[in-house]
Amino acid sequence: MSTKLTMSFKCAEGSTLSCNIDDPLDELTAVQVSTVMDDIIAADALDIKGGLREKASAEIITIMTNKLF
């Protein structure tokens, strides 16, 4: 089983950008993720035409793999 944190942002041009981080800390909180997303937007940290406008969503996804062979 593995997990990933997916943070999605609304871009200025109307599209959505998602960033994935593998194996986030178990004790990660919504407040911490929200703060990091705000910091990414404020710093214009990603090279996106028009920039990121706002947070869209954040979720931790658990992936269960059943190996067949």
C-alpha positions as CSV (number, residue, x, y, z in Angstrom):
1,M,0.0,0.0,0.0
2,S,1.3,3.5,-0.8
3,T,0.0,7.0,-0.5
4,K,0.3,10.2,-2.4
5,L,-0.7,13.8,-1.7
6,T,-2.4,15.5,-4.6
7,M,-2.7,19.3,-4.6
8,S,-4.8,20.9,-7.3
9,F,-4.7,24.6,-8.3
10,K,-6.8,26.7,-10.5
11,C,-4.7,28.5,-13.1
12,A,-5.3,32.0,-14.3
13,E,-6.2,30.8,-17.8
14,G,-9.0,28.5,-16.5
15,S,-7.2,25.1,-16.4
16,T,-6.3,23.1,-13.4
17,L,-2.8,22.0,-12.4
18,S,-2.2,19.0,-10.0
19,C,1.0,18.3,-8.1
20,N,1.6,14.9,-6.6
21,I,3.9,14.1,-3.7
22,D,4.6,10.4,-3.0
23,D,4.5,9.1,0.6
24,P,3.4,12.2,2.5
25,L,3.9,12.2,6.3
26,D,1.2,10.3,8.2
27,E,0.7,13.3,10.6
28,L,0.2,15.8,7.8
29,T,-2.8,18.1,8.5
30,A,-5.2,20.1,6.2
31,V,-3.9,23.3,7.8
32,Q,-0.3,22.5,6.8
33,V,-1.2,21.6,3.3
34,S,-3.4,24.7,2.9
35,T,-0.5,26.9,4.1
36,V,2.0,25.3,1.7
37,M,-0.5,25.7,-1.2
38,D,-0.9,29.4,-0.3
39,D,2.9,29.8,-0.2
40,I,3.3,28.2,-3.6
41,I,0.7,30.6,-5.1
42,A,2.1,33.7,-3.4
43,A,5.7,32.8,-4.4
44,D,4.7,32.1,-8.0
45,A,6.8,29.0,-7.5
46,L,5.6,27.1,-10.6
47,D,6.3,28.3,-14.2
48,I,2.6,28.4,-15.3
49,K,1.5,30.9,-18.0
50,G,-0.6,33.5,-16.1
51,G,0.2,32.0,-12.8
52,L,-1.8,30.0,-10.3
53,R,-5.0,31.7,-9.2
54,E,-6.3,29.7,-6.2
55,K,-6.4,26.4,-4.4
56,A,-8.8,23.9,-6.0
57,S,-8.4,20.8,-3.7
58,A,-6.0,18.7,-1.8
59,E,-6.3,15.0,-1.0
60,I,-4.3,12.1,0.2
61,I,-4.9,9.0,-1.9
62,T,-4.2,5.5,-0.7
63,I,-3.2,3.0,-3.4
64,M,-3.7,-0.7,-2.7
65,T,-1.9,-3.0,-5.1
66,N,-2.7,-6.7,-5.4
67,K,0.1,-8.3,-7.3
68,L,-1.1,-11.2,-9.4
69,F,2.2,-12.7,-10.3
